[in-house]
Amino acid sequence: MSQILSNKAETGVQGLDDVLSGGFTRRHVFLLEGSPGTGKTTIALQFLLEGAKLGERCLYISLSESDEELRDCAQSHGMEIGDGIEIFELVPPESLLDADQQQSLLYSSDLELGETTKLIFEAFERVKPQRVVIDSLSEIRLLAQSSLRYRRQILALKHFFSRSDATVLLLDDMTSENFDKTVHSVVHGVVHLEQLAPDYGSERRRLRVIKYRGQSFRGGYHDFVIKTGGVAVFPRLRAIEHKTGFERITLSSGLPEFDGLLGGGIERGSSTLLIGPAGTGKSLFALQFVNAAAQRGEKTAIFIFDEELGLLFARTKAMGIDLEKLRDDGFIHIEQLDAAELSPGEFAQRVRDRVATYEAKTVIIDSINGYQAAMPEENALILHMHELLQYLNRQGVNTFLTVAQHGLVGDMKSPVDVTYLADSVILLRYFEAFGKVRRAVSVIKKRTGPHEDTIREFRISHVGLTLGEPLSGFQGVLRGVPSLVGERQPLLPLTDEDGDHS
């Protein structure tokens, strides 16, 4: 039994209705264009299946694919084309396959175009559908042979459908040598699909709404994937749409000396950047807040780009943080991500899902170096990070980011400068003193309040992190080449039992 229908025809595609502000406006004609392989047929099938689920009559008019091919495509996604959807296979007459017939003038393009249009109208009158897909316009463009006749044909189709209650989706594979944008000016809305091939990794797909008459929509490019089950779109994140209220309290790291360095701790709803060369302990400092959050009964989402999970579990367990147990107890959700297979939009959506459904109050991204690999260019990384951090801050989530700098001592450079985005910046350094390689930590920025301006030595051992007193007698620690300017002060003892677990 049909349901009461809204003014919008929902697409059935995850995330696409959000981009379209609810779906396609009913009783209008829309264009879905993109080169072969961008997912047009899959989206069209999801559009019709959503209509059938609502009790609407649906019609798929195919000028290029057979009934069997369409059903195989649907089946590959676990979809079943049922009684509510009729496939009308409009194929050229068998005479076109005859080589002798092709050379004659008996079957002109004019006759074929007129016959094609007539068959489309007859199928529509017979089924009287509420949702229609015509696949594809490139066949009609070839039959029309000229821009003028093609435009007249599209206008005829539009005027015919406008007299009905049907919502029509025209597909165009853009394979014509002289691509004609005539349809753009005729239809009510245009959705453009793209497939990109990076130098390394799998293909990336994105879409953009070029036009939508009388309707606001989410502009810009939106990443999407084709997976088993259909197309999933990841709407571009706009942090300004996601403001919530929460109490801004100061949260402890669980280490009194570290809290002292931070001026008491980290404020809820703030972002913290941990920056330093490889192996200095950036991840461990971030995980210190994970442990503290679990003790408060809060959940954490951890996204790992650079390290294998088994190694991370073993390494942190040796330092007193049992991530595997925290995961099994439900306190953390941890994902290992492949930057070569992940688009920025999909990553942002994963983070949002963990905050919305898992109710994570702490998010760790380790590291920005790996995240950057998923970006087409550095400028895009900055924009994505800005929106993501703003969104997380407005949800009252504490975010910790790590960045590995190039080099180990002396002058070091970061692959990308995101220090101005973070509310707090914690700098980690190696330094040499009295024939030993040691580590130092300092807080060089904190927007949310005062902090120590000192440099403290720290040690990583089987008991985790240990921070010492401020290094007041040294100069040049942050450069990695300190010199003693005061009286010799005691440093943290290094024993064989402690070992090095960085």
KOLLOFI-263161 format. One record per residue (C-alpha): x, y, z negated. Coordinates in steps of 0.25 Angstrom, whole numbers. Example, Ala and Ser with C-alpha at 12.3 -4.5 7.8 and 13.67 -1.06 7.14 Angstrom:
<rs>
<u->49 v->-18 w->-31>
<u->55 v->-4 w->-29>
</rs>
This chain:
<rs>
<u->0 v->0 w->0>
<u->6 v->13 w->4>
<u->10 v->23 w->-7>
<u->7 v->38 w->-7>
<u->18 v->44 w->1>
<u->26 v->57 w->-3>
<u->30 v->67 w->7>
<u->44 v->61 w->9>
<u->47 v->48 w->15>
<u->58 v->42 w->6>
<u->69 v->35 w->13>
<u->72 v->23 w->4>
<u->87 v->27 w->5>
<u->94 v->29 w->-8>
<u->98 v->44 w->-9>
<u->92 v->48 w->4>
<u->79 v->53 w->-1>
<u->87 v->62 w->-11>
<u->94 v->68 w->1>
<u->81 v->70 w->8>
<u->74 v->76 w->-4>
<u->64 v->64 w->-5>
<u->65 v->58 w->9>
<u->59 v->61 w->23>
<u->47 v->70 w->24>
<u->36 v->62 w->29>
<u->30 v->64 w->43>
<u->42 v->69 w->49>
<u->54 v->64 w->58>
<u->68 v->63 w->53>
<u->81 v->59 w->60>
<u->91 v->50 w->54>
<u->104 v->51 w->62>
<u->118 v->45 w->61>
<u->128 v->36 w->69>
<u->126 v->21 w->69>
<u->130 v->15 w->56>
<u->125 v->26 w->47>
<u->113 v->19 w->41>
<u->101 v->25 w->49>
<u->94 v->12 w->51>
<u->96 v->8 w->37>
<u->90 v->21 w->32>
<u->78 v->20 w->42>
<u->75 v->6 w->37>
<u->76 v->11 w->22>
<u->66 v->23 w->26>
<u->56 v->13 w->32>
<u->57 v->3 w->21>
<u->55 v->14 w->11>
<u->42 v->18 w->18>
<u->37 v->3 w->19>
<u->39 v->2 w->4>
<u->30 v->14 w->2>
<u->19 v->7 w->11>
<u->22 v->15 w->24>
<u->22 v->10 w->38>
<u->36 v->11 w->44>
<u->41 v->9 w->59>
<u->55 v->7 w->63>
<u->57 v->10 w->78>
<u->70 v->5 w->83>
<u->75 v->9 w->97>
<u->89 v->3 w->94>
<u->88 v->-9 w->84>
<u->80 v->-21 w->85>
<u->70 v->-26 w->74>
<u->79 v->-37 w->70>
<u->91 v->-27 w->68>
<u->83 v->-18 w->60>
<u->78 v->-29 w->51>
<u->92 v->-35 w->50>
<u->97 v->-21 w->45>
<u->86 v->-20 w->35>
<u->89 v->-34 w->30>
<u->104 v->-31 w->28>
<u->100 v->-21 w->18>
<u->90 v->-30 w->11>
<u->78 v->-22 w->17>
<u->66 v->-29 w->23>
<u->58 v->-23 w->34>
<u->44 v->-27 w->30>
<u->30 v->-25 w->36>
<u->30 v->-10 w->33>
<u->41 v->-7 w->43>
<u->39 v->-10 w->58>
<u->51 v->-11 w->67>
<u->48 v->-6 w->82>
<u->59 v->-11 w->90>
<u->60 v->-2 w->103>
<u->70 v->-8 w->112>
<u->72 v->-5 w->127>
<u->65 v->-14 w->137>
<u->72 v->-27 w->142>
<u->73 v->-21 w->155>
<u->84 v->-11 w->150>
<u->93 v->-24 w->148>
<u->92 v->-27 w->162>
<u->104 v->-22 w->169>
<u->97 v->-20 w->183>
<u->85 v->-13 w->176>
<u->95 v->-3 w->169>
<u->100 v->2 w->183>
<u->86 v->5 w->188>
<u->78 v->17 w->186>
<u->65 v->10 w->182>
<u->67 v->12 w->167>
<u->71 v->26 w->165>
<u->74 v->33 w->152>
<u->61 v->41 w->153>
<u->53 v->29 w->153>
<u->60 v->22 w->142>
<u->60 v->35 w->133>
<u->45 v->36 w->135>
<u->43 v->21 w->132>
<u->51 v->22 w->120>
<u->43 v->34 w->114>
<u->30 v->27 w->118>
<u->34 v->14 w->110>
<u->38 v->22 w->98>
<u->25 v->29 w->98>
<u->17 v->16 w->100>
<u->24 v->10 w->88>
<u->22 v->21 w->79>
<u->7 v->22 w->83>
<u->6 v->7 w->80>
<u->13 v->7 w->66>
<u->9 v->21 w->62>
<u->21 v->21 w->52>
<u->24 v->31 w->41>
<u->39 v->30 w->43>
<u->46 v->28 w->57>
<u->61 v->26 w->61>
<u->65 v->27 w->75>
<u->79 v->21 w->78>
<u->85 v->28 w->85>
<u->84 v->41 w->92>
<u->97 v->38 w->100>
<u->89 v->28 w->109>
<u->78 v->39 w->112>
<u->90 v->49 w->115>
<u->96 v->40 w->125>
<u->82 v->38 w->132>
<u->79 v->53 w->132>
<u->92 v->56 w->139>
<u->91 v->71 w->137>
<u->90 v->80 w->125>
<u->77 v->86 w->130>
<u->70 v->73 w->131>
<u->76 v->68 w->118>
<u->71 v->80 w->111>
<u->57 v->78 w->117>
<u->57 v->64 w->113>
<u->60 v->67 w->99>
<u->50 v->78 w->98>
<u->39 v->68 w->104>
<u->43 v->58 w->93>
<u->42 v->69 w->82>
<u->29 v->74 w->87>
<u->23 v->60 w->88>
<u->28 v->57 w->73>
<u->23 v->70 w->68>
<u->9 v->66 w->70>
<u->10 v->54 w->61>
<u->14 v->52 w->46>
<u->27 v->46 w->50>
<u->40 v->49 w->44>
<u->50 v->46 w->55>
<u->65 v->43 w->55>
<u->73 v->44 w->68>
<u->86 v->38 w->68>
<u->98 v->43 w->77>
<u->111 v->36 w->79>
<u->118 v->48 w->86>
<u->124 v->39 w->96>
<u->121 v->48 w->108>
<u->133 v->54 w->115>
<u->125 v->67 w->115>
<u->119 v->68 w->101>
<u->107 v->76 w->102>
<u->102 v->83 w->89>
<u->88 v->86 w->95>
<u->82 v->77 w->84>
<u->87 v->86 w->73>
<u->79 v->98 w->77>
<u->66 v->89 w->79>
<u->66 v->80 w->66>
<u->62 v->84 w->52>
<u->75 v->80 w->46>
<u->89 v->74 w->50>
<u->98 v->64 w->41>
<u->112 v->62 w->47>
<u->120 v->50 w->43>
<u->135 v->49 w->45>
<u->145 v->38 w->44>
<u->160 v->41 w->40>
<u->172 v->33 w->42>
<u->183 v->37 w->32>
<u->198 v->33 w->34>
<u->196 v->22 w->24>
<u->185 v->15 w->18>
<u->171 v->12 w->22>
<u->162 v->21 w->30>
<u->155 v->33 w->23>
<u->140 v->37 w->26>
<u->133 v->50 w->23>
<u->121 v->58 w->27>
<u->116 v->72 w->28>
<u->102 v->78 w->30>
<u->104 v->87 w->42>
<u->90 v->93 w->42>
<u->77 v->91 w->34>
<u->65 v->101 w->37>
<u->58 v->107 w->26>
<u->65 v->99 w->16>
<u->77 v->101 w->7>
<u->87 v->90 w->6>
<u->101 v->86 w->0>
<u->111 v->92 w->10>
<u->125 v->87 w->13>
<u->130 v->74 w->16>
<u->126 v->62 w->7>
<u->134 v->49 w->7>
<u->126 v->36 w->9>
<u->129 v->21 w->11>
<u->123 v->9 w->18>
<u->123 v->-3 w->9>
<u->114 v->-15 w->7>
<u->100 v->-10 w->4>
<u->101 v->2 w->13>
<u->107 v->16 w->13>
<u->110 v->24 w->0>
<u->112 v->39 w->1>
<u->120 v->46 w->-10>
<u->115 v->60 w->-10>
<u->125 v->71 w->-12>
<u->126 v->75 w->-27>
<u->122 v->89 w->-31>
<u->125 v->91 w->-46>
<u->116 v->103 w->-47>
<u->104 v->94 w->-46>
<u->108 v->85 w->-58>
<u->108 v->94 w->-70>
<u->105 v->88 w->-84>
<u->105 v->92 w->-98>
<u->115 v->86 w->-108>
<u->122 v->90 w->-121>
<u->136 v->94 w->-119>
<u->144 v->87 w->-130>
<u->159 v->84 w->-131>
<u->162 v->70 w->-129>
<u->174 v->63 w->-136>
<u->184 v->54 w->-128>
<u->186 v->46 w->-141>
<u->201 v->51 w->-142>
<u->202 v->62 w->-152>
<u->215 v->67 w->-146>
<u->209 v->67 w->-132>
<u->197 v->74 w->-137>
<u->206 v->85 w->-144>
<u->213 v->87 w->-130>
<u->199 v->89 w->-124>
<u->194 v->99 w->-134>
<u->185 v->88 w->-141>
<u->181 v->80 w->-129>
<u->174 v->81 w->-116>
<u->160 v->88 w->-115>
<u->148 v->80 w->-109>
<u->145 v->83 w->-95>
<u->159 v->87 w->-91>
<u->170 v->81 w->-81>
<u->184 v->78 w->-84>
<u->195 v->76 w->-75>
<u->207 v->67 w->-79>
<u->219 v->70 w->-70>
<u->233 v->65 w->-70>
<u->243 v->55 w->-63>
<u->240 v->40 w->-61>
<u->241 v->32 w->-74>
<u->240 v->43 w->-84>
<u->227 v->38 w->-90>
<u->216 v->46 w->-83>
<u->206 v->35 w->-83>
<u->209 v->31 w->-97>
<u->206 v->45 w->-102>
<u->193 v->45 w->-95>
<u->189 v->31 w->-100>
<u->192 v->36 w->-114>
<u->179 v->44 w->-112>
<u->172 v->32 w->-107>
<u->175 v->24 w->-120>
<u->170 v->36 w->-128>
<u->157 v->37 w->-120>
<u->155 v->22 w->-122>
<u->156 v->24 w->-137>
<u->146 v->35 w->-136>
<u->137 v->25 w->-129>
<u->138 v->32 w->-116>
<u->140 v->26 w->-102>
<u->151 v->29 w->-92>
<u->152 v->27 w->-77>
<u->166 v->25 w->-72>
<u->170 v->26 w->-57>
<u->184 v->20 w->-54>
<u->190 v->23 w->-40>
<u->204 v->19 w->-43>
<u->205 v->7 w->-52>
<u->201 v->-8 w->-52>
<u->190 v->-10 w->-63>
<u->197 v->-23 w->-68>
<u->210 v->-16 w->-70>
<u->203 v->-4 w->-77>
<u->196 v->-13 w->-86>
<u->209 v->-20 w->-90>
<u->217 v->-7 w->-91>
<u->207 v->1 w->-100>
<u->204 v->-11 w->-109>
<u->219 v->-12 w->-112>
<u->218 v->2 w->-117>
<u->206 v->0 w->-126>
<u->194 v->4 w->-116>
<u->186 v->-8 w->-112>
<u->179 v->-3 w->-100>
<u->174 v->-17 w->-96>
<u->167 v->-18 w->-110>
<u->161 v->-4 w->-108>
<u->156 v->-8 w->-95>
<u->150 v->-21 w->-100>
<u->143 v->-14 w->-112>
<u->137 v->-4 w->-102>
<u->145 v->9 w->-106>
<u->152 v->10 w->-93>
<u->149 v->9 w->-78>
<u->162 v->7 w->-70>
<u->163 v->7 w->-55>
<u->175 v->4 w->-46>
<u->174 v->12 w->-33>
<u->180 v->11 w->-20>
<u->183 v->25 w->-14>
<u->184 v->20 w->0>
<u->170 v->14 w->-1>
<u->163 v->25 w->-8>
<u->157 v->39 w->-3>
<u->157 v->51 w->-13>
<u->142 v->51 w->-13>
<u->140 v->37 w->-17>
<u->150 v->39 w->-28>
<u->143 v->51 w->-33>
<u->130 v->43 w->-33>
<u->136 v->32 w->-41>
<u->140 v->41 w->-52>
<u->126 v->48 w->-52>
<u->120 v->34 w->-53>
<u->129 v->30 w->-65>
<u->125 v->43 w->-72>
<u->110 v->42 w->-69>
<u->107 v->27 w->-71>
<u->119 v->22 w->-80>
<u->119 v->35 w->-88>
<u->134 v->37 w->-88>
<u->138 v->49 w->-96>
<u->153 v->48 w->-92>
<u->158 v->46 w->-78>
<u->173 v->43 w->-74>
<u->178 v->44 w->-60>
<u->192 v->37 w->-59>
<u->197 v->43 w->-51>
<u->195 v->55 w->-42>
<u->206 v->50 w->-33>
<u->198 v->38 w->-29>
<u->185 v->47 w->-28>
<u->192 v->56 w->-18>
<u->195 v->44 w->-9>
<u->180 v->43 w->-7>
<u->179 v->58 w->-2>
<u->181 v->63 w->12>
<u->189 v->75 w->7>
<u->193 v->82 w->-5>
<u->183 v->93 w->-4>
<u->172 v->83 w->-5>
<u->178 v->77 w->-17>
<u->178 v->90 w->-24>
<u->163 v->92 w->-20>
<u->159 v->78 w->-24>
<u->166 v->79 w->-38>
<u->160 v->92 w->-41>
<u->146 v->88 w->-39>
<u->148 v->74 w->-46>
<u->154 v->81 w->-58>
<u->144 v->92 w->-59>
<u->133 v->81 w->-58>
<u->140 v->72 w->-69>
<u->142 v->85 w->-78>
<u->127 v->88 w->-77>
<u->123 v->74 w->-81>
<u->131 v->76 w->-94>
<u->141 v->65 w->-89>
<u->156 v->66 w->-92>
<u->165 v->64 w->-80>
<u->179 v->59 w->-80>
<u->187 v->60 w->-67>
<u->202 v->56 w->-65>
<u->211 v->61 w->-55>
<u->225 v->55 w->-52>
<u->236 v->65 w->-48>
<u->247 v->62 w->-38>
<u->260 v->60 w->-45>
<u->264 v->56 w->-59>
<u->272 v->67 w->-65>
<u->275 v->82 w->-61>
<u->267 v->89 w->-51>
<u->254 v->81 w->-48>
<u->243 v->83 w->-39>
<u->228 v->78 w->-39>
<u->222 v->73 w->-26>
<u->210 v->82 w->-28>
<u->208 v->94 w->-38>
<u->195 v->92 w->-46>
<u->200 v->98 w->-59>
<u->191 v->110 w->-57>
<u->179 v->101 w->-56>
<u->181 v->94 w->-70>
<u->177 v->100 w->-83>
<u->190 v->94 w->-90>
<u->203 v->90 w->-84>
<u->212 v->81 w->-92>
<u->227 v->80 w->-86>
<u->235 v->68 w->-89>
<u->250 v->68 w->-86>
<u->263 v->59 w->-87>
<u->275 v->65 w->-94>
<u->289 v->60 w->-98>
<u->294 v->62 w->-112>
<u->306 v->56 w->-118>
<u->308 v->45 w->-107>
<u->293 v->41 w->-108>
<u->281 v->43 w->-98>
<u->270 v->49 w->-106>
<u->256 v->54 w->-103>
<u->249 v->67 w->-107>
<u->235 v->73 w->-106>
<u->230 v->87 w->-107>
<u->216 v->94 w->-104>
<u->218 v->105 w->-94>
<u->204 v->109 w->-92>
<u->191 v->108 w->-100>
<u->179 v->117 w->-96>
<u->170 v->113 w->-107>
<u->178 v->117 w->-119>
<u->192 v->119 w->-125>
<u->203 v->108 w->-125>
<u->217 v->106 w->-129>
<u->228 v->112 w->-120>
<u->238 v->102 w->-125>
<u->244 v->90 w->-118>
<u->244 v->77 w->-126>
<u->251 v->64 w->-123>
<u->243 v->52 w->-122>
<u->246 v->37 w->-122>
<u->239 v->25 w->-115>
<u->240 v->12 w->-123>
<u->232 v->0 w->-127>
<u->224 v->9 w->-136>
<u->220 v->18 w->-125>
<u->223 v->33 w->-125>
<u->232 v->40 w->-136>
<u->234 v->55 w->-136>
<u->245 v->62 w->-143>
<u->247 v->76 w->-149>
<u->248 v->88 w->-139>
<u->262 v->88 w->-132>
<u->266 v->102 w->-138>
<u->281 v->100 w->-136>
<u->281 v->97 w->-121>
<u->280 v->105 w->-109>
<u->277 v->100 w->-95>
<u->269 v->88 w->-99>
<u->259 v->91 w->-88>
<u->269 v->91 w->-77>
<u->275 v->78 w->-82>
<u->288 v->83 w->-85>
<u->288 v->88 w->-100>
<u->299 v->95 w->-107>
<u->300 v->96 w->-123>
<u->299 v->110 w->-127>
<u->296 v->109 w->-142>
<u->300 v->99 w->-152>
<u->299 v->84 w->-148>
<u->285 v->80 w->-152>
<u->281 v->65 w->-154>
<u->274 v->59 w->-142>
<u->265 v->47 w->-142>
<u->273 v->34 w->-145>
<u->274 v->25 w->-133>
<u->276 v->10 w->-138>
<u->277 v->-3 w->-130>
<u->264 v->-8 w->-137>
<u->256 v->4 w->-131>
<u->260 v->1 w->-116>
<u->255 v->9 w->-105>
<u->241 v->6 w->-100>
<u->239 v->17 w->-90>
</rs>
